[in-house]
Amino acid sequence: MIVSVVRITLVALVVAVLPMTLAATTPARAATHAVEIADFAFAPATLTITVGDTVTWTNEDAVAHTATSTTGVFDSGDLEQGESYSVTFTAPGTYDYLCTPHPSMTGRVVVAAAAATPVPSTPAPASATPAPTSGAPLPDVAMEREAGINLAQILGVAFLVLGAGIAAVRVRQRR
């Protein structure tokens, strides 16, 4: 009898803790996307990504180019042949950019909201966090993650209570 109560309690504990552990250890699914600068063009010219993804521009041309946001959100500065510049996009939106020395070279990054992103209590600014590898540094404008209890924690506690209740009922039935 004691053994079955211990088993039920252990199973309830595992079922309660497992969702919290999985939620805490599930890595973000951020990706890195490449934009090649070659033959006086950005390829691809339009790129669709998800919030949290990083875009890396690499200059393959023999002349210097830039990847400069038309709204001032990011600016690579001059990229010489073989140099790269990266930006991690933290807010959904459409980000148009151009090459400053060659303004006919244009591109666009479309950032879609992440599917499982919690809704912040205050609106997020339409901005990106640059991770420059060359050029001038920009301020960090990444959104902070809000603390709080998530659904996995609530379900975990519910399963723990349910398991303890079942164990208590079984002990009473055997008396």
Backbone torsions as a table, in degrees:
resi	resn	phi	psi	omega
1	MET	NA	-49.2	179.2
2	ILE	-61.9	-38.3	-179.1
3	VAL	-62.4	-42.8	-179.6
4	SER	-67.9	-35.3	177.1
5	VAL	-65.1	-42.7	178.9
6	VAL	-63.9	-42.2	178.5
7	ARG	-60.6	-48.2	-178.7
8	ILE	-62.1	-41.6	179.7
9	THR	-65.3	-41.8	178.2
10	LEU	-64.3	-42.4	177.9
11	VAL	-62.7	-43.7	179.0
12	ALA	-62.4	-39.3	179.2
13	LEU	-65.7	-43.5	178.5
14	VAL	-62.9	-44.5	-179.7
15	VAL	-65.2	-32.7	179.8
16	ALA	-75.0	-39.6	-175.2
17	VAL	-83.1	-30.2	-176.7
18	LEU	-56.4	-48.7	179.3
19	PRO	-61.0	-36.8	179.4
20	MET	-68.3	-39.8	179.2
21	THR	-65.7	-45.0	179.2
22	LEU	-63.5	-40.2	179.5
23	ALA	-66.1	-35.9	-177.8
24	ALA	-76.9	-27.1	-175.1
25	THR	-105.2	-0.7	178.7
26	THR	-71.2	118.9	-177.4
27	PRO	-73.4	152.9	175.1
28	ALA	-65.5	147.7	-177.4
29	ARG	-98.3	39.7	178.9
30	ALA	-70.0	145.1	-179.3
31	ALA	-125.3	161.6	174.7
32	THR	-111.9	131.8	-178.7
33	HIS	-117.1	143.0	-177.7
34	ALA	-105.8	136.9	170.5
35	VAL	-120.7	121.5	179.4
36	GLU	-93.1	134.9	174.9
37	ILE	-104.0	108.0	-177.3
38	ALA	-149.9	145.2	178.3
39	ASP	53.6	40.4	178.4
40	PHE	57.2	42.4	177.6
41	ALA	-152.7	154.0	172.8
42	PHE	-94.6	131.9	179.7
43	ALA	-132.0	117.4	0.9
44	PRO	-76.8	155.1	-179.8
45	ALA	-72.3	-34.4	176.0
46	THR	-124.1	132.1	-177.6
47	LEU	-130.2	129.0	177.3
48	THR	-107.8	125.7	-176.4
49	ILE	-133.4	-176.4	178.5
50	THR	-115.8	150.8	176.5
51	VAL	-50.5	134.0	-179.0
52	GLY	97.9	-14.9	178.5
53	ASP	-77.1	157.9	179.8
54	THR	-114.9	139.3	174.5
55	VAL	-112.2	131.3	177.3
56	THR	-118.3	120.2	176.0
57	TRP	-94.5	133.6	176.9
58	THR	-127.7	126.5	-178.8
59	ASN	-85.7	117.8	177.6
60	GLU	-102.9	-5.8	-179.6
61	ASP	-81.0	159.6	178.7
62	ALA	-77.1	-13.7	178.7
63	VAL	-106.9	157.7	-179.5
64	ALA	-71.9	143.9	175.8
65	HIS	-136.3	167.1	173.1
66	THR	-128.6	162.6	166.2
67	ALA	-121.0	100.8	-171.3
68	THR	-122.4	120.5	178.5
69	SER	-61.9	139.2	178.3
70	THR	-73.4	-11.7	178.9
71	THR	-110.9	6.6	177.4
72	GLY	82.4	11.2	-178.4
73	VAL	-70.7	-36.9	177.5
74	PHE	-147.2	156.5	177.9
75	ASP	-155.5	118.7	-177.5
76	SER	-74.2	-19.4	-167.5
77	GLY	71.1	-178.8	-179.4
78	ASP	-66.8	127.8	174.1
79	LEU	-107.1	117.0	176.2
80	GLU	-79.6	170.0	-178.9
81	GLN	-54.7	129.6	179.4
82	GLY	87.8	-11.2	179.9
83	GLU	-83.9	154.1	-178.9
84	SER	-128.6	161.5	178.0
85	TYR	-146.1	136.9	-177.2
86	SER	-125.9	146.7	174.8
87	VAL	-135.4	132.9	173.0
88	THR	-99.3	122.4	-176.0
89	PHE	-91.1	122.3	-174.3
90	THR	-108.6	-0.8	-179.7
91	ALA	-140.4	141.6	178.0
92	PRO	-66.5	154.8	178.5
93	GLY	151.3	-177.9	177.1
94	THR	-112.4	125.3	-176.4
95	TYR	-117.0	104.8	176.3
96	ASP	-86.2	144.7	178.8
97	TYR	-145.3	166.9	180.0
98	LEU	-149.4	173.0	173.4
99	CYS	-96.4	118.8	-175.8
100	THR	-58.4	-46.9	179.4
101	PRO	-71.6	-19.6	-177.6
102	HIS	-132.7	75.8	-171.6
103	PRO	-63.5	-11.3	175.2
104	SER	-76.5	-13.4	174.8
105	MET	-83.9	111.0	-178.5
106	THR	-128.9	158.3	177.2
107	GLY	-152.7	173.0	-178.2
108	ARG	-147.5	136.8	171.9
109	VAL	-116.0	121.8	176.9
110	VAL	-103.6	118.8	-176.9
111	VAL	-107.2	115.2	178.5
112	ALA	-91.4	149.7	177.9
113	ALA	-64.7	143.8	176.4
114	ALA	-70.2	144.5	-175.5
115	ALA	-63.3	-40.0	-174.6
116	ALA	-107.2	23.2	-179.1
117	THR	-76.9	125.2	177.2
118	PRO	-66.6	147.2	-179.2
119	VAL	-78.7	121.5	179.8
120	PRO	-71.1	156.7	-178.8
121	SER	-75.0	-22.2	175.7
122	THR	-120.1	147.0	-178.7
123	PRO	-62.7	141.0	179.5
124	ALA	-85.8	141.2	176.5
125	PRO	-71.4	148.3	176.9
126	ALA	-77.7	92.9	-176.0
127	SER	-148.4	173.3	177.9
128	ALA	-135.0	153.7	176.6
129	THR	-101.6	112.8	-179.0
130	PRO	-78.5	148.6	171.7
131	ALA	-126.3	74.4	-171.4
132	PRO	-67.2	142.0	171.4
133	THR	-107.1	-10.7	172.6
134	SER	-160.9	162.8	-179.2
135	GLY	92.7	-175.7	-175.7
136	ALA	-78.2	141.1	177.4
137	PRO	-72.7	147.5	177.2
138	LEU	-115.4	159.8	-179.6
139	PRO	-68.0	151.8	178.2
140	ASP	-79.3	118.9	-178.3
141	VAL	-121.4	25.6	-179.4
142	ALA	-68.5	145.4	177.5
143	MET	-78.0	142.8	175.8
144	GLU	-84.6	146.8	177.6
145	ARG	-79.0	133.5	180.0
146	GLU	-80.7	137.6	177.9
147	ALA	-81.8	153.6	177.9
148	GLY	160.3	174.1	179.9
149	ILE	-85.5	132.9	178.8
150	ASN	-104.4	174.8	-177.1
151	LEU	-60.8	-37.8	-179.8
152	ALA	-62.0	-38.7	178.4
153	GLN	-67.2	-41.4	179.4
154	ILE	-63.5	-45.7	178.4
155	LEU	-63.6	-38.3	178.9
156	GLY	-60.7	-47.2	179.1
157	VAL	-65.1	-39.5	178.9
158	ALA	-61.2	-43.7	178.3
159	PHE	-65.9	-35.5	177.5
160	LEU	-63.8	-46.3	178.8
161	VAL	-64.4	-42.6	178.3
162	LEU	-60.5	-44.6	178.8
163	GLY	-62.5	-42.6	178.6
164	ALA	-64.8	-38.5	177.9
165	GLY	-64.8	-43.0	178.5
166	ILE	-63.0	-42.4	178.7
167	ALA	-61.3	-42.5	-179.5
168	ALA	-65.0	-40.3	179.1
169	VAL	-64.3	-43.8	-178.8
170	ARG	-64.3	-37.3	178.3
171	VAL	-65.6	-42.0	-179.9
172	ARG	-67.7	-36.3	-179.9
173	GLN	-67.2	-29.2	-177.5
174	ARG	-86.8	-7.6	-179.9
175	ARG	-83.4	NA	NA
